[in-house]
Amino acid sequence: MKKRLTICLAAVLLTALLPGCVQEGGLPPESEAPERSESVVLYAAMRENVLETLKKGFEEQYPEVELICYNAATNTMLSRIRAEAQSGQVAADVLWLGDDRDCEEFKELGILRQDTSSKVNAAVDQRFRDPEGYYVAGRLAAMGIVVNNDLIPASRRPKTWMGMVDPEWNGQIAVVDPGLSAAANYWACAMLTSENKDYGVYYARRLQRGGCHLESSFSSLLRKVQSGERAMGVCPDYLAEELIGEGAAITFLYPSDIVAVGTPLALVKDSANMENGQLLYDYLLSQAGQQLLADCGLVSVRNDVNQRAAPAAIASMAMDCDVKKLTEGRSKALAEFSEILGG
């Protein structure tokens, strides 16, 4: 069977939402799960080139199964999943979401299927998997500090989150508005719900007093740090490393208490292609699948692949975060952060 790449972007989503209107390669209308015995559907908030790489690798290993990917911004995807669930069935077989809080919500709604595979338990640090087996991190992103090399020489670079809000850097710090980015939202929520006396609302007020700038996206933040308009900012490691690989004069720093975001994989309960969903889920967590992620510049959750950062090291440096606390406190933290910084 001739394979085709099916990466559905936002424009296709809008078309697919129209009753009875389905473009070739698009998703079916809500509540109508695909019924192809030789396919598997993945919803993933991820870059298209990464999904293309994973699709190729999966279909080489399982040539009888076509991987159909729906790719969109996190909030767009979450809205889609909620709407489909209300209609009776999520059209995907596997979900790859932005962070654990979304999986906690869907677990409570009965959307997810448990997987207690021993190979998953053996492959992934327990910090990055749900103890009940409903989801497991498919990759890692660490929120840290990116600095302009010319403005901040190595001897003066902050080693902690508190070092970033030192008065020396007043007016030179940037963060992304947590209302506009899932990763920025997770970082802000982790900082504001932390029991560390140096964080919480106190930290947000230190940012505000230091004249912290709110950016609309990480691309905007990185562009301004690279140009020198801002001396430093908070961003995910892989986005900064991508620019560094292109020759940007910036450095990414892993402060103590890094905020590690495990983007979770989950199986959809009673999906149309449950067996193929399990094949895809296991493949994405396998050494081969995770090596493809690492080759794309992302951080694998496995310690047995060749990559730029070790997940064991990230786990050892990561801030302790209670997922249930983060989930329950998300709205309050966002409101507090926005009120203090004027976002």
CORSULVEN-V454146 format. One record per pair of residues at least 12 apart in sequence whose C-alpha atoms are under 6 Angstrom apart, sorted by sequence separation. I is the first residue (numbers start at 0). J is the second residue. D is the distance in Angstrom with one decimal. If there is no record, write none. Layout:
I:J:D + I:J:D
This chain:
16:28:5.9 + 15:28:5.8 + 293:306:5.5 + 290:304:5.6 + 115:132:5.1 + 114:132:5.1 + 5:24:5.3 + 113:132:5.1 + 113:133:4.4 + 38:64:4.9 + 44:70:5.5 + 37:64:4.6 + 38:65:4.5 + 39:66:5.2 + 40:67:4.8 + 41:68:4.8 + 42:69:4.8 + 43:70:5.2 + 44:71:5.4 + 38:66:5.9 + 40:68:5.9 + 44:72:5.7 + 44:73:5.5 + 176:213:5.5 + 173:211:5.5 + 175:213:5.4 + 176:214:5.8 + 170:209:5.9 + 172:211:5.1 + 173:212:4.6 + 174:213:5.3 + 175:214:4.5 + 176:215:5.9 + 169:209:4.3 + 170:210:4.6 + 173:213:5.9 + 175:215:5.8 + 169:210:5.8 + 170:211:5.9 + 175:216:5.7 + 41:91:5.6 + 40:91:4.9 + 40:92:5.2 + 41:93:4.9 + 42:94:5.0 + 43:95:4.6 + 30:83:5.4 + 41:94:5.9 + 29:83:5.2 + 30:86:5.1 + 30:87:5.7 + 30:88:5.3 + 32:90:4.3 + 171:229:5.0 + 174:232:5.6 + 259:317:5.7 + 171:230:5.1 + 172:231:5.2 + 173:232:4.5 + 174:233:5.4 + 258:317:5.7 + 172:232:5.4 + 237:297:6.0 + 256:316:5.7 + 257:317:4.8 + 258:318:5.7 + 256:317:5.2 + 257:318:5.7 + 5:67:5.4 + 6:68:5.1 + 7:69:4.7 + 8:70:5.7 + 9:71:5.9 + 256:318:4.5 + 5:68:5.8 + 6:69:5.5 + 7:70:5.6 + 8:71:5.8 + 147:224:5.7 + 147:225:6.0 + 147:230:5.4 + 146:230:5.9 + 146:231:4.3 + 145:231:5.5 + 145:232:5.4 + 144:232:5.6 + 144:233:4.7 + 143:233:5.6 + 143:234:5.8 + 142:234:5.4 + 142:235:4.4 + 141:235:5.4 + 140:235:6.0 + 141:236:5.5 + 159:254:4.6 + 158:254:5.0 + 159:255:5.3 + 148:248:5.6 + 148:249:5.1 + 147:249:4.7 + 146:249:5.5 + 146:250:5.4 + 145:250:5.6 + 145:251:4.4 + 144:251:5.8 + 144:252:5.1 + 143:252:5.8 + 143:253:5.2 + 142:258:5.2 + 141:258:5.8 + 141:259:4.4 + 140:259:5.9 + 141:260:6.0 + 140:260:5.1 + 139:260:5.8 + 139:261:4.6 + 138:261:5.8 + 138:262:5.6 + 136:261:4.8 + 137:262:5.8 + 136:262:5.1 + 137:263:5.3 + 136:263:4.0 + 137:264:5.5 + 135:263:5.1 + 136:264:5.9 + 134:263:5.9 + 135:264:5.4 + 134:264:5.5 + 134:265:4.6 + 207:340:5.4 + 188:329:6.0 + 191:332:6.0 + 188:332:5.4 + 112:266:5.3 + 111:266:5.7 + 112:267:5.5 + 111:267:4.7 + 112:268:4.4 + 110:267:6.0 + 111:268:4.9 + 110:268:5.6 + 139:298:5.3 + 138:298:5.8 + 138:299:4.9 + 138:300:5.2 + 98:262:4.8 + 97:262:5.0 + 98:263:6.0 + 96:262:5.8 + 96:263:5.5 + 95:263:5.7 + 95:264:4.5 + 94:264:5.6 + 94:265:5.2 + 93:265:5.8 + 93:266:4.7 + 93:267:5.7 + 92:267:5.2 + 123:300:5.9 + 92:270:5.3 + 123:301:5.9 + 122:301:5.9 + 93:276:5.9 + 92:276:5.1 + 100:326:5.1 + 39:275:5.7 + 39:276:5.9
